[in-house]
Amino acid sequence: MRILGVLLLLAGFLGAAFVTVRTKDSKEKEWRSIDWTWYAPPFALGVVGVVVLRGTAHAGRTHSHKLDADLRTLESSLERIVVRLREWLQQRDQINVYDVHQRIDDELVEDLAAFVEARETISHVYGLQQYADLMSQFALGERNINRAWSASADGYIDEVWKSVENAEHLMSESQRLLRQYQAAAATPLPSDAR
C-alpha cells in the first residue's frame, strides 16, 4: 500500500510539472494563459497519494501488537535506567569518577535509545498531554546523564554525582508518570459513563 501511495504522489508531482511545461506554446514562443483545469487530475493524484501514505503510516503505528511491545520497552528500559542510577549512587564511594562516562556508555545508552525509539506510543495510548509531561521529565533526566558523562570525562567529582542524583530523580518521576498512565488506562469506566 505504501508503494501505491508513493507512486500516486510521484505521478501527481510529475503530472503537474508536465502541465506547467506544456503551458508554453512552442510555435509562438509566447506564454499562454494558464488553464487551471489541467492541474486538477495531477493534484487529485497527489492528494490521494498523501492520504494513502498517511493511512499506512498511521496503521503501522497503531497496530496493537506494536503498541504492546513498545509499552513493554518503555517500562523495562526506564526500569533498568532507574536501577542503574540508584546503584551508582549507592556505590559512589567505590566508583572512580573517571569511570562514570564509560559506565553510561556501557549500561545506559542502549536503554535510553530504546525508550526514545518507542516514545511515540505514549501519545497513541495515553494522549498528547501525557506524552508531553513524561517526555519533559525524561529529556531533563537524559540531559543530566549527558552532563554527568561530560563531568566524568573532565574529572569534576561533585558535578558528576549532582548530575547523577538529578537524573535519578527525573527518571524516577518519568517512571512514576508512566505507571500512573498505565493504572489510569487499566481502570474501567463506571457503568453510567459508558
LOKOLRO-234733 format. One record per residue (C-alpha): residue in one letter; x, y, z. Coordinates in nm, 2 decimals, decimal comma. Layout:
REM residues N
{A; {X; Y; Z}};
...
//
This chain:
REM residues 194
{M; {0,00; 0,00; 0,00}};
{R; {0,28; 0,24; 0,08}};
{I; {0,44; 0,19; -0,26}};
{L; {0,10; 0,27; -0,42}};
{G; {0,09; 0,60; -0,21}};
{V; {0,44; 0,69; -0,32}};
{L; {0,36; 0,62; -0,69}};
{L; {0,04; 0,83; -0,68}};
{L; {0,22; 1,12; -0,51}};
{L; {0,50; 1,09; -0,77}};
{A; {0,25; 1,08; -1,05}};
{G; {0,08; 1,39; -0,92}};
{F; {0,41; 1,59; -0,90}};
{L; {0,52; 1,48; -1,24}};
{G; {0,18; 1,54; -1,40}};
{A; {0,17; 1,90; -1,25}};
{A; {0,53; 1,96; -1,38}};
{F; {0,43; 1,83; -1,73}};
{V; {0,12; 2,06; -1,73}};
{T; {0,34; 2,35; -1,63}};
{V; {0,59; 2,29; -1,91}};
{R; {0,31; 2,24; -2,17}};
{T; {0,17; 2,59; -2,10}};
{K; {0,43; 2,75; -2,33}};
{D; {0,33; 2,73; -2,69}};
{S; {0,64; 2,62; -2,87}};
{K; {0,54; 2,77; -3,21}};
{E; {0,45; 3,12; -3,10}};
{K; {0,73; 3,15; -2,84}};
{E; {0,48; 3,32; -2,61}};
{W; {0,32; 3,22; -2,28}};
{R; {-0,04; 3,13; -2,30}};
{S; {-0,27; 3,19; -2,00}};
{I; {-0,28; 2,90; -1,76}};
{D; {-0,57; 2,66; -1,79}};
{W; {-0,61; 2,55; -1,43}};
{T; {-0,84; 2,26; -1,52}};
{W; {-0,53; 2,07; -1,64}};
{Y; {-0,39; 2,08; -1,29}};
{A; {-0,69; 1,91; -1,13}};
{P; {-0,60; 1,55; -1,22}};
{P; {-0,24; 1,56; -1,11}};
{F; {-0,35; 1,75; -0,79}};
{A; {-0,61; 1,48; -0,72}};
{L; {-0,35; 1,20; -0,77}};
{G; {-0,11; 1,38; -0,53}};
{V; {-0,38; 1,42; -0,27}};
{V; {-0,48; 1,05; -0,30}};
{G; {-0,11; 0,96; -0,26}};
{V; {-0,08; 1,17; 0,05}};
{V; {-0,39; 1,01; 0,20}};
{V; {-0,27; 0,66; 0,13}};
{L; {0,08; 0,74; 0,28}};
{R; {-0,07; 0,89; 0,59}};
{G; {-0,31; 0,60; 0,63}};
{T; {-0,04; 0,34; 0,60}};
{A; {0,19; 0,53; 0,84}};
{H; {-0,09; 0,56; 1,10}};
{A; {-0,19; 0,20; 1,06}};
{G; {0,17; 0,08; 1,12}};
{R; {0,20; 0,29; 1,44}};
{T; {-0,13; 0,18; 1,59}};
{H; {-0,12; -0,20; 1,55}};
{S; {-0,19; -0,33; 1,89}};
{H; {0,10; -0,58; 1,89}};
{K; {0,34; -0,30; 1,82}};
{L; {0,19; -0,08; 2,09}};
{D; {0,21; -0,36; 2,34}};
{A; {0,57; -0,43; 2,25}};
{D; {0,66; -0,05; 2,27}};
{L; {0,49; -0,02; 2,61}};
{R; {0,69; -0,31; 2,74}};
{T; {1,00; -0,15; 2,60}};
{L; {0,92; 0,18; 2,77}};
{E; {0,86; 0,02; 3,10}};
{S; {1,16; -0,21; 3,10}};
{S; {1,42; 0,04; 2,97}};
{L; {1,31; 0,30; 3,22}};
{E; {1,32; 0,05; 3,50}};
{R; {1,68; -0,05; 3,41}};
{I; {1,79; 0,31; 3,38}};
{V; {1,65; 0,40; 3,73}};
{V; {1,80; 0,08; 3,88}};
{R; {2,15; 0,16; 3,74}};
{L; {2,14; 0,52; 3,86}};
{R; {2,04; 0,41; 4,21}};
{E; {2,32; 0,15; 4,22}};
{W; {2,57; 0,41; 4,11}};
{L; {2,46; 0,65; 4,38}};
{Q; {2,48; 0,38; 4,65}};
{Q; {2,83; 0,28; 4,53}};
{R; {2,96; 0,63; 4,46}};
{D; {3,24; 0,59; 4,71}};
{Q; {3,37; 0,28; 4,53}};
{I; {3,33; 0,42; 4,17}};
{N; {3,61; 0,62; 4,02}};
{V; {3,48; 0,94; 3,88}};
{Y; {3,66; 0,89; 3,55}};
{D; {3,48; 0,56; 3,50}};
{V; {3,13; 0,71; 3,51}};
{H; {3,12; 0,81; 3,14}};
{Q; {3,22; 0,46; 3,04}};
{R; {2,95; 0,31; 3,26}};
{I; {2,70; 0,54; 3,10}};
{D; {2,81; 0,42; 2,76}};
{D; {2,81; 0,06; 2,86}};
{E; {2,50; 0,04; 3,08}};
{L; {2,26; 0,32; 2,99}};
{V; {2,29; 0,42; 2,62}};
{E; {2,10; 0,12; 2,49}};
{D; {1,81; 0,17; 2,72}};
{L; {1,80; 0,54; 2,65}};
{A; {1,79; 0,47; 2,28}};
{A; {1,52; 0,20; 2,32}};
{F; {1,30; 0,44; 2,52}};
{V; {1,34; 0,72; 2,27}};
{E; {1,26; 0,48; 1,98}};
{A; {0,93; 0,37; 2,15}};
{R; {0,83; 0,71; 2,28}};
{E; {0,55; 0,79; 2,02}};
{T; {0,35; 0,51; 2,17}};
{I; {0,28; 0,72; 2,48}};
{S; {0,08; 0,97; 2,27}};
{H; {-0,11; 0,70; 2,09}};
{V; {-0,21; 0,51; 2,40}};
{Y; {-0,23; 0,78; 2,67}};
{G; {-0,26; 1,11; 2,49}};
{L; {-0,06; 1,41; 2,39}};
{Q; {-0,06; 1,59; 2,73}};
{Q; {0,07; 1,27; 2,90}};
{Y; {0,34; 1,24; 2,63}};
{A; {0,45; 1,60; 2,68}};
{D; {0,46; 1,56; 3,06}};
{L; {0,65; 1,23; 3,06}};
{M; {0,89; 1,33; 2,79}};
{S; {0,97; 1,66; 2,96}};
{Q; {1,09; 1,47; 3,27}};
{F; {1,27; 1,21; 3,06}};
{A; {1,45; 1,47; 2,84}};
{L; {1,57; 1,66; 3,15}};
{G; {1,69; 1,33; 3,30}};
{E; {1,87; 1,24; 2,98}};
{R; {2,03; 1,59; 2,98}};
{N; {2,16; 1,53; 3,33}};
{I; {2,30; 1,19; 3,23}};
{N; {2,49; 1,37; 2,95}};
{R; {2,61; 1,63; 3,19}};
{A; {2,74; 1,35; 3,42}};
{W; {2,92; 1,20; 3,12}};
{S; {3,09; 1,53; 3,04}};
{A; {3,18; 1,60; 3,41}};
{S; {3,32; 1,25; 3,44}};
{A; {3,54; 1,29; 3,13}};
{D; {3,67; 1,61; 3,28}};
{G; {3,70; 1,47; 3,64}};
{Y; {3,46; 1,70; 3,82}};
{I; {3,35; 1,47; 4,10}};
{D; {3,09; 1,69; 4,26}};
{E; {2,92; 1,77; 3,93}};
{V; {2,91; 1,40; 3,83}};
{W; {2,72; 1,29; 4,14}};
{K; {2,50; 1,60; 4,14}};
{S; {2,40; 1,52; 3,78}};
{V; {2,35; 1,15; 3,85}};
{E; {2,13; 1,24; 4,15}};
{N; {1,92; 1,48; 3,94}};
{A; {1,90; 1,22; 3,66}};
{E; {1,78; 0,95; 3,90}};
{H; {1,51; 1,18; 4,04}};
{L; {1,39; 1,28; 3,69}};
{M; {1,39; 0,93; 3,56}};
{S; {1,21; 0,81; 3,87}};
{E; {0,95; 1,08; 3,81}};
{S; {0,92; 0,96; 3,45}};
{Q; {0,87; 0,60; 3,57}};
{R; {0,60; 0,72; 3,82}};
{L; {0,42; 0,91; 3,54}};
{L; {0,43; 0,60; 3,31}};
{R; {0,29; 0,38; 3,59}};
{Q; {0,02; 0,64; 3,67}};
{Y; {-0,09; 0,64; 3,30}};
{Q; {-0,09; 0,26; 3,29}};
{A; {-0,30; 0,24; 3,60}};
{A; {-0,55; 0,51; 3,47}};
{A; {-0,58; 0,32; 3,13}};
{A; {-0,64; -0,01; 3,31}};
{T; {-0,92; 0,14; 3,53}};
{P; {-1,26; 0,06; 3,38}};
{L; {-1,51; 0,34; 3,33}};
{P; {-1,81; 0,35; 3,57}};
{S; {-2,12; 0,19; 3,41}};
{D; {-2,31; 0,52; 3,38}};
{A; {-2,02; 0,68; 3,19}};
{R; {-2,02; 0,42; 2,91}};
//
